[in-house]
Amino acid sequence: MPELRSQRMRQQAPEMDSLRLACGWDKLDLSKPQVLVETVGGESHPSSIHLHRLADEVYKGVLEAGGRPARYDCTDICDGIIQGTDAMDYSLASREVIAWAVEMHAQAGGADGIIVLSSADKSIPGHLLAMARLGLPSILVPGGVQEPGPHSHALPLGNMTLEQVGTIYSQLRRGQIDPREYEFLREYACPTGGTCAFMGTACTMQVLAEALGVALPTTALAPPHFFSTDRNCREAGRQILGLIEANLTAREVMTQQALENAITVHAAIGGSTNALLHLAALAHELDLPFDLERVQEINDRTPFLVNVRPSGRHPSTMLWYAGGVPRVMRELRDLLHLDAITVTGKTVAENLEELERLGWYLYQARFLMNYGLKPEDIVRPREHPLDPRGAITLLRGDLAPNSAVVKRSAVDPKMHTFTGRARCFDSQEVALNAIFAGEITPGTALIIRYEGPRGSGMPEQFYVTEAIASDATLATSVALITDGRFSGASRGPAIGHVSPEAAAGGPIALVEDGDLIHVDLNARTLAIVGVDGREASPEEVELTLAERQQRWQPRPSKYRSGLLGVFTRLASSADQGGAMAVTLTT
């Protein structure tokens, strides 16, 4: 056992023992390895409501292995609850708050190792950032995924999951669904605790935590109410003591190889575009390069395999029943760094071999039989992928000199190449009203700007994407382009993370109504090809943008104080992860 930092702090802080004893510790506890058990548990949303119960099992595991756990919490917020409101501006900033809380708790509490429990969009990334920053032995315990809701003939995919609330809301506003049916489906969209049952950011980040090697194998997307989830939590509590003894830290697990494994798995699952923000921020925290061209190379060579929503058919619950992340990684073996170390103390290859030996894939598939499904219905074999290329396409051009991102797997092939007339809005609320008022017509390039990290905190534009995707005509004739970001549930030709953003004077701030915008997902370009409704040469476009740049004036900051006042002043560009740490260390 290496020298414990908790014991060094005891020597430096003579009051510590007195205060620990006042919390119910006994004298034997004081000399044990001390483990921070941190959750985002609370009554904020279904992804966090059950985490205190899971933390109890982690707590038991730490005690069984001879450590002394200490419970802390920093409750997260729910993107679904704040979706479409001004409170969505807090979403990305909350990632930083969660990371700071864990950093503060671990450093001030003298932890020798940490176990974090989280399930959702910003809590998992926040915990990953903290693990990287602290450089302690660490394990992330994913909170799992909920069961899908009821069947309805009003739903194109049959049974209800939360991301379809946007669909039925659009149907309601257009008079296409009975209000009683709407209320019934909305009531049971989230029938159990856990993360919403589609491959949004929350499920994506659970998967990536396991792919990074910092979550125990098979734990991502597990049903929270299964007793096997309790067992895995207890095992995490025991395992952290082994990591402390071996001094195997999070920074030694989350290497460049692990990061590339996560990007590869992300390509195969059709993961949320938000993951690129979080992986970029994580790479910076780890002092590792995050090259967007390398991300594209990995997506170009990795097949899209996982047939779950929103890019596929089935609820994401089915992925765990099909064998979970290990089944996906087994299909991608030749594309992964199999020698990457994980929190089991074993390599990726050794973990996969052990699961094979235990019959994990054979027996796990029995759950799918309840639904009349086979594993290959959920995780396609390499020889029969959903698409030979991965989910993400990165775009560049005079509208996005640094980059923009689109989930190619969610875009109708008819829209892979598109030219449209710009219609510009400086907020998503006004754009949404224009869609429902019938003002957005086929052939429109819908621009929403000043929604980037420095503009307004980078809120999601989910209801705008649903308003377009749920309209059969607009879904294949309108492109949405924004310096904001999208929900992992978003579908259709939604291009986000345009960098530089409008608030920083990027070209997206200079576009005017009537300009012609060209999108080519195959050539990976996002360009202005015309001004004032007519085609123009690249030289004329460049000259026009330069003239507009001279007239452009920065907008007053939307937030002048509080958390968002700080975040919008210090956050980096989207292509750098929208993270405050990037600015603070440069």
Secondary structure, 3 states (H helix, E strand, C coil): CCCCHHHHHHHHCCHHHHHHHHCCCCHHHHCCCEEEEEECCCCCCCCCCCHHHHHHHHHHHHHHCCCEEEEEECCCCCHHHHCCCHHHHHHHHHHHHHHHHHHHHHHHHCCCEEEEEECCCCHHHHHHHHHHHHCCCEEEEECCECCCCCECCCCCCCECCHHHHHHHHHHHHCCCCCHHHHHHHHHCCCCCCCECCCCCHHHHHHHHHHHHCCCCCCCCCCCCCCHHHHHHHHHHHHHHHHHHHHCCCHHHHCCHHHHHHHHHHHHHHCCCCHHHHHHHHHHHHCCCCCCHHHHHHHHHHCCECECECCCCCECCHHHHHCCHHHHHHHHCHHHCCCCCECCCCCEHHHHHHHHHHHCHHHHHCHHHHCCCCCHHHHECCCCCCCECCCCEEEEEECCEEEEEEEEHHHCCHHHCEEEEEEEEECCHHHHHHHHHCCCCCCCEEEEECCCCHHHHCCCECHHHHHHHHCCCCHHHCCEEEECCECCCCCCCCEEEEEECCHHHCCHHHCCCCCCEEEEECCCCEEEEEEECCEECCHHHHHHHHHHHHHHCCCCCCCCCCHHHHHHHHHCCCHHHCCCHHHHHCC
